[in-house]
Amino acid sequence: MQNDKSATLLTEGSIWKKIIAFAIPIFLGNLFQQLYNTADSLIVGNFVGSDALAAVSSSGNLIFLMVGFFSGIAMGAGVVIARYYGARSKQEVSLAVHTLTAFGLVAGVILTIVGVMITPQILRWMGTPKTVFPNSVLYFRIYFAGSLGFVMYNVFVGILQSIGDSRHPLMYLIFSSVTNVVLDLLFIAVLGMGVGAAAFATIISQFASAVLCLIRLVRSKEEYRIEIRKICFDKRMMKQIISNGFPAGVQNSIIALANVVVQSNINVFGMTAVAGCGAYSKIEGFGFLPITCFALSLTTFISQNLGAKEYERAKKGARFGIFCSIITAELVGIFIYLFIPALIRAFDNNPQVILYGTTQARTVTLFYFLLAFSHCLAGIFRGAGKSIVPMVVMLVCWCVIRITYITAAVKIVPVIRTVFWAYPLTWSLSSIIFLIYFLKADWIHGFENQDKIPV
């Protein structure tokens, strides 16, 4: 079955070696992705100014709100592909791959149209400061014009990671990261083109990485090979993909929606607050890397092993992944806590910008272990086909409770630190609920007694 050495069955061999070997390329890939995202802010902040930095910095939550749903669907499809791949079901793997590709093409076109049209209105709802509003609209519209590249890259990476190949996505991300930084420097530092050029550089690099992934999948000789003539929707497979991916998509969207509310409250404190918190968000992205890589690794590991009926192996892998994630996340959090003023200064020397960024970091970074725990448990449940669980928990904790807290607390204590405390408080609640479910419920229930692959 496995002639392609880049594809990895996670159902055999040393558990810790397989998880680490799979997680490291994901970590490095996310690192380079974060680097090229950060490059926009670094270059804009240093060569254009604080207003432009604020315009770019306000992008994260809005972008994730728009793309999070489609990324969640792709994530759910990865669970389906990994399950069939672990069960050695070649025909079903091929069917799932081509159905997901068709979905990605349609989703990319829809996101392009919707994103370009509604960006100004969303920015108004967020209370974006008037001084940065024109640049924000320009940045977002150019970014969303390249939505197809972003969506298809996530689709293709989801396919590769579901069959255990995390090495090639890393190689393609390195290439696109270098491309993005070079184009940023050329467009902004050399040609002086402004924030729109930063978005343009980003979409070029995203399309480049998507094309590289597509070439890899088209040239493969394995069952996950993409054949252009086979790209179409299969009703049965799409139903499986939606049933696994829809909760993840909703989860991503509601988290982003809650963060948009948080961003709206930050915007009230002015441009320097937006710039400072935006700079911190770029640094925070590096803190999330070990969390993301272990959560994604656990989803694939659990999916493949349950497909292969390796139930005890799945449980052991889950415990190991959780332990590694919370330890590494907390170490990174401590590092950021200690060195945050110097890190913010790399983006902007404005003392107020540094103050706001430092205040946010020193409110939340020591609680990264809670975020790691929640994401890992969500990844485990998603890999086990129980994607409704993390959706409901995060809907309640990270959306309803977070928004309710901010709405009430800011009126009582109208300082920006009150807004920042929304994160550790809601991370704590979700961690407690996930822990209870993980210990009390049999999250592998139903797999042991079925002959077919449950999805």
Stockholm file with secondary structure:
# STOCKHOLM 1.0

chainA/1-455         MQNDKSATLLTEGSIWKKIIAFAIPIFLGNLFQQLYNTADSLIVGNFVGSDALAAVSSSGNLIFLMVGFFSGIAMGAGVVIARYYGARSKQEVSLAVHTLTAFGLVAGVILTIVGVMITPQILRWMGTPKTVFPNSVLYFRIYFAGSLGFVMYNVFVGILQSIGDSRHPLMYLIFSSVTNVVLDLLFIAVLGMGVGAAAFATIISQFASAVLCLIRLVRSKEEYRIEIRKICFDKRMMKQIISNGFPAGVQNSIIALANVVVQSNINVFGMTAVAGCGAYSKIEGFGFLPITCFALSLTTFISQNLGAKEYERAKKGARFGIFCSIITAELVGIFIYLFIPALIRAFDNNPQVILYGTTQARTVTLFYFLLAFSHCLAGIFRGAGKSIVPMVVMLVCWCVIRITYITAAVKIVPVIRTVFWAYPLTWSLSSIIFLIYFLKADWIHGFENQDKIPV
#=GR chainA/1-455 SS CCCCTTSCCTTSSCHHHHHHHHHHHHHHHHHHHHHHHHHHHHHHHHHTCHHHHHHHHTHHHHHHHHHHHHHHHHHHHHHHHHHHHHTTCHHHHHHHHHHHHHHHHHHHHHHHHHHHHHHHHHHHHTTCCTTTHHHHHHHHHHHHHTHHHHHHHHHHHHHHHHTTCCHHHHHHHHHHHHHHHHHHIIIIIITCCCHHHHHHHHHHHHHHHHHHHHHHHHHCCSTTCCCGGGCCCCHHHHHHHHHHHHHHHHHHHHHHHHHHHHHHHHHTTCHHHHHHHHHHHHHHHHHTHHHHHHHHHHHHHHHHHHHTTCHHHHHHHHHHHHHHHHHHHHHHHHHHHHHHHHHHHTTCCCHHHHHHHHHHHHHHGGGHHHHHHHHHHHHHHHHTTCTHHHHHHHIIIIIIIHHHHHHHHHHHSCSHHHHHTHHHHHHHHHHHHHHHHHHHSCTTTTTTTCSSCCC
#=GC SS_cons         CCCCTTSCCTTSSCHHHHHHHHHHHHHHHHHHHHHHHHHHHHHHHHHTCHHHHHHHHTHHHHHHHHHHHHHHHHHHHHHHHHHHHHTTCHHHHHHHHHHHHHHHHHHHHHHHHHHHHHHHHHHHHTTCCTTTHHHHHHHHHHHHHTHHHHHHHHHHHHHHHHTTCCHHHHHHHHHHHHHHHHHHIIIIIITCCCHHHHHHHHHHHHHHHHHHHHHHHHHCCSTTCCCGGGCCCCHHHHHHHHHHHHHHHHHHHHHHHHHHHHHHHHHTTCHHHHHHHHHHHHHHHHHTHHHHHHHHHHHHHHHHHHHTTCHHHHHHHHHHHHHHHHHHHHHHHHHHHHHHHHHHHTTCCCHHHHHHHHHHHHHHGGGHHHHHHHHHHHHHHHHTTCTHHHHHHHIIIIIIIHHHHHHHHHHHSCSHHHHHTHHHHHHHHHHHHHHHHHHHSCTTTTTTTCSSCCC
//
